[in-house]
Amino acid sequence: MMAESALKLGEVGFAGDDHVLPFQVEGLDVRGRAVQLGPMLDTILGRHNYPAPVARLLAEAITLTVLLGTSLKFEGKLIVQIKGDGPVDLLVADFAAPENVRAYARFDQGALDAAIAAGATEPHELLGKGILAFTIDQGAHTQRYQGIVPLEGASIGEAAEHYFEQSEQISSLIKIAARHDAEAGCLAGGLLLQHLPEGEVGRDRLHVRHDNPEWDHARTIAATLKDAELTDPATSLETLAWRLFHEDEVRVEPGAAVSRGCRCSTGYFAGVLAQFPVAERADMADDAGNIVVDCAFCSRIFPIPLDEISAGS
């Protein structure tokens, strides 16, 4: 039977509404987080006109970043970077707590065309060999934390699972799916499931049992979730959690919305440029006396006049 929920079933969390829903399966000592994204993806991807395989990869990277970033307990940033030697050599997704997301991809058009012609469009084929990096930034007065693992597995979700196993010693399952709908636009969904290490709740963490039968049971159930369910506009996040774990006392928590948010502005870039010596700023300027900044996240050009930088420095 489902434990009393902090949220009425179906109240928030419909696919395409850019929501994330935390939950806990108390009968299995498992915590989870589900997300479904739509309009936000269209906004981010629409600024770049990415080819379909690149757009799908970036949508998956954004979904992973939202799954992890919304668990932050402070107003900082989580940056997910995937670097490879394939046609798509860089994916970057940046989550600023509590809700803002931005992202971009870099690719070689010629190599991508060749890969598409050869039918090599799976994530591991487009990304090649490389690394997956997670960076947590809690602000100017704290030291950044960065975790890096080899890019392993057939998908972005599998690569992230490898990170948690190797770097955090947390048994995890991560399922991510993305597709383009002719009417609804880009839709993506994700599920993050993690086994609570012994001693996690209210006590010091003791150890993780990778052969725990409760985790094996939870993982087997979650593995039945289909990509079509994750990206179904008619299926709420609460429904997904109930569908998977209604026999194991699943408790959902209040959901939260996420949205696109880029920190770029003339004032922001002027402040960054003000940190450079005057002579270096002069070398950067064009004939019109502007330093031209190209924001890769939102694909906008910002001409910053030198006199405005000097005035703000």
PyMOL commands that set and color helices and strands:
alter all, ss='L'
color gray80, all
select helices_A, chain A and resi 26-28+39-46+52-69+109-117+123-127+156-168+213-222+227-230+237-245+266-273+278-284+306-312
alter helices_A, ss='H'
color red, helices_A
select strands_A, chain A and resi 19-25+30-37+77-84+88-96+100-107+130-137+145-150+172-181+185-195+250-252+256-257+259-260+290-295+300-305
alter strands_A, ss='S'
color yellow, strands_A
deselect
rebuild
show_as cartoon
